[in-house]
Amino acid sequence: MRIGGALILVALGAILTFAIDVNNSHGLNINTVGVILMIVGAIWAIAEIAVAATRRRTDVVQTNTPTGSRTTYSEPNQTY
């Protein structure tokens, strides 16, 4: 649950911030907790996107010939 967990935190924080109206919270402000959850979820999502973008992708090709087998590792073409 990588990016999904971050999105759940953002959604839960938005519900606590915008959908719940508390008049007497006895020291705990639910709206502030919601804002904190949204911030943590956004940071988590950005970190997951950064990690996913830097992962190295390789293709593994196994060739079986009568004289033996050969494994080739190649990086796919990266176009930016």
NORURBEL-V780768 format. One record per residue. N is the residue number from 1. RES is the residue in one small letter. SS is DSSP state (H for helix, E for strand, C for the rest). OMEGA is omega in whole degrees, -180 to 180 (NA if undefined). BURIAL is b if it has 9 or more other C-alpha atoms within 8 Angstrom, else e. Layout:
n | res | ss | omega | burial
N | RES | SS | OMEGA | BURIAL
N | RES | SS | OMEGA | BURIAL
//
This chain:
n | res | ss | omega | burial
1 | m | C | -176 | e
2 | r | C | -178 | e
3 | i | H | 178 | b
4 | g | H | 178 | e
5 | g | H | 178 | b
6 | a | H | 180 | b
7 | l | H | 176 | b
8 | i | H | 177 | b
9 | l | H | 179 | b
10 | v | H | -180 | b
11 | a | H | 178 | b
12 | l | H | 177 | b
13 | g | H | 178 | b
14 | a | H | 177 | b
15 | i | H | -180 | b
16 | l | H | -177 | b
17 | t | H | -170 | b
18 | f | H | -174 | e
19 | a | H | -177 | e
20 | i | C | 178 | b
21 | d | C | -177 | e
22 | v | C | 179 | e
23 | n | C | -178 | e
24 | n | C | -175 | e
25 | s | C | 178 | e
26 | h | C | 174 | e
27 | g | C | 179 | e
28 | l | C | 180 | e
29 | n | C | -177 | e
30 | i | H | -180 | b
31 | n | H | 177 | b
32 | t | H | 177 | e
33 | v | H | 178 | b
34 | g | H | 179 | b
35 | v | H | 179 | b
36 | i | H | 178 | b
37 | l | H | 178 | b
38 | m | H | 179 | b
39 | i | H | 179 | b
40 | v | H | 178 | b
41 | g | H | 179 | b
42 | a | H | 178 | b
43 | i | H | 178 | e
44 | w | H | 180 | b
45 | a | H | 179 | b
46 | i | H | 179 | e
47 | a | H | 179 | e
48 | e | H | 178 | b
49 | i | H | 179 | b
50 | a | H | 179 | e
51 | v | H | -179 | e
52 | a | H | -179 | e
53 | a | H | -177 | e
54 | t | H | 179 | e
55 | r | C | -179 | e
56 | r | C | 180 | e
57 | r | C | 176 | e
58 | t | C | 174 | e
59 | d | E | 178 | e
60 | v | E | -179 | e
61 | v | E | 179 | e
62 | q | E | -180 | e
63 | t | E | 178 | e
64 | n | E | 178 | e
65 | t | E | 179 | e
66 | p | C | -178 | e
67 | t | C | 180 | e
68 | g | E | 179 | e
69 | s | E | -178 | b
70 | r | E | 177 | e
71 | t | E | -179 | e
72 | t | E | 176 | e
73 | y | E | 180 | e
74 | s | E | 177 | e
75 | e | C | 177 | e
76 | p | C | 179 | e
77 | n | C | 178 | e
78 | q | C | 177 | e
79 | t | C | 180 | e
80 | y | C | NA | e
//
